[in-house]
């Protein structure tokens, strides 16, 4: 620079300065730049000297710089500015510093600039700003309530989820502590002690863990939450960041499930006790009934043909002890099924003889006319006594549940390699909601319990017997019109 009178000191300072220094002629042409200026922008001295400074200013900053330059030349004041340079590789370099104008005898001679490269500082500030933005977005939209408190318990952060869960707005909790807001009365002392303990020992048993605790809603209602707290050391104090979620619904479901399980267990125990009682009672009753029956038979024999009315009464006793015996046998069958001891003793059965025989013997004790409408002539392997038990149950139910009707139709036929036996009545029928359940033990349709006697085990035992023969049992029915009970056995 021809007209600049610089001494050695200035020269050293200029060369070694970490700042970017440049001198510009009054028309904006570069007169002198220091090595830091050149290195920062990636140029050699000969590439820049004599060129307009505007060639090196980023387009976004050109206007700003022009105005600033005009201003310092006109006012003759040193002023601060932040501008952007362009490097040789076309990258933006943000600089911040002071510029001024040198006057000689009232005439502006040149301008000078001393800048610091603040690109990295700005970048890291930008990064911090962006992470703050992300953190804020996370706090606003995250799935959990987030509460931040300091070691004095002051609430510093209270996101919208926390507002939703606890009912307190951010404004309402500002300047308050957790103990004044969401910690239930009974836990407040423990919370304060825990905090004191942590501040003394740096030991917090619930820190960095997820725990389930009770919290207080603004309305005063307590509810269950999931809580995890992390602690962060900031400068010389502590921050505690709590993530919380409302688990009261989940808790309710869990509790309902536990209650249901307990109920199920209880009813299972009751069922077992009931089974046990039935088994013991039916065994105990069996002996006296057999004895009554034996003495009745004996007295009948002793009476001979005399004592007509005595004989009639004895026959009644015999008939009712038979009925009682049948019921006890059914109860014993239930116990056998429970124990898996309902054993079959199969033989070959000719159906064309077997079915009419059973119908005839049931007809002796039934007022309804039993019509064997169709019968097949096949041989099957089955337990005749057990099969008779099933057919008797079907037909006697048909009679029992069709009071006032006069006939029942029984059929047997072949269908798809199975023998099917059906029993049709025209009685009270069964609503479809019960048609599966009536085969469960002790299940009786409501209207049967009041008007018809029974235990609700005949169909259960029958279905088990048919199942053991490899067959199926089902019903087709219309309430008020009658029912058709079926069973099928593989041939
Ligand atoms: P019980 O007749 O002793 O109650 P069952 O196990 O034989 O026991 O029958 C179970 C229930 O099925 C009966 O209580 C009754 O409600 C219903 N049921 C059975 N057979 C018939 C039928 N033919 N008509 C209408 N309801 C019937």
Boltz pocket constraint, residues with backbone or C-beta under 6 A from the ligand:
constraints:
  - pocket:
      binder: B
      contacts: [[A, 393], [A, 394], [A, 397], [A, 398], [A, 401], [A, 425], [A, 427], [A, 428], [A, 429], [A, 430], [A, 438], [A, 440], [A, 443], [A, 444], [A, 445], [A, 446], [A, 448], [A, 449], [A, 453], [A, 454], [A, 455], [A, 456], [A, 457], [A, 458], [A, 459], [A, 460], [A, 483]]
      max_distance: 6.0
